[in-house]
């Protein structure tokens, strides 16, 4: 195992590889804190893990060309999409694990950017159901 | 990504300016009026899997200073944002460079004034051109 610089992560949306339009990917997995503090907690709060949830954030370069990522998201708002993110590589392995999540595509910003800037957009989607983890 | 083809296509765009020579590579000697394209910097990994590479060129435009007023008038036309002699308009006339790149932009022009080359005095300006591949 080694530390790595992010250059070649793979991101797919409903099976379409959008890696070359994606500049940042972040998948956060959470577990709710359920408090179990009682008189026996000796003055400290106590918690246990509750329901798990996830959040996927992706930063894209806008592209309305044929097969472009902006066109892809245009028709997906309001649907459940399947997202695959491979950390630190383009194929799943022990050192570049693959996360598969289904998420609600609840927003899309087709137009963003100031004059002179590269046109970009960011999306943050809540996952639904389990997030799968694979190393092969 | 074919950098030489990108240079050539920028030169093609510049060829729409009447009377302006274009050197897609840096020449040993200048023969004004001439636009000389110099690749300054390449930024890699703008997106995953080398999905975005950024090339930054400096485009030097050099005019003869034999007649200072004529030189200044000519340079004023080249540095203007619009017009038949506008470098910005010409370079951005095909921003996809015949589908070689995603986009390009002439961001600014600086160092507008005198330039000394081989003991010769010229008028010149430097255009900052960014190309997204």
Boltz contact constraints between the chains, C-beta under 6 A:
constraints:
  - contact:
      token1: [A, 7]
      token2: [B, 45]
      max_distance: 6.0
  - contact:
      token1: [A, 8]
      token2: [B, 49]
      max_distance: 6.0
  - contact:
      token1: [A, 9]
      token2: [B, 48]
      max_distance: 6.0
  - contact:
      token1: [A, 19]
      token2: [B, 48]
      max_distance: 6.0
  - contact:
      token1: [A, 19]
      token2: [B, 49]
      max_distance: 6.0
  - contact:
      token1: [A, 20]
      token2: [B, 47]
      max_distance: 6.0
  - contact:
      token1: [A, 20]
      token2: [B, 49]
      max_distance: 6.0
  - contact:
      token1: [A, 20]
      token2: [B, 51]
      max_distance: 6.0
  - contact:
      token1: [A, 21]
      token2: [B, 47]
      max_distance: 6.0
  - contact:
      token1: [A, 21]
      token2: [B, 51]
      max_distance: 6.0
  - contact:
      token1: [A, 22]
      token2: [B, 47]
      max_distance: 6.0
  - contact:
      token1: [A, 22]
      token2: [B, 48]
      max_distance: 6.0
  - contact:
      token1: [A, 23]
      token2: [B, 47]
      max_distance: 6.0
  - contact:
      token1: [A, 61]
      token2: [B, 47]
      max_distance: 6.0
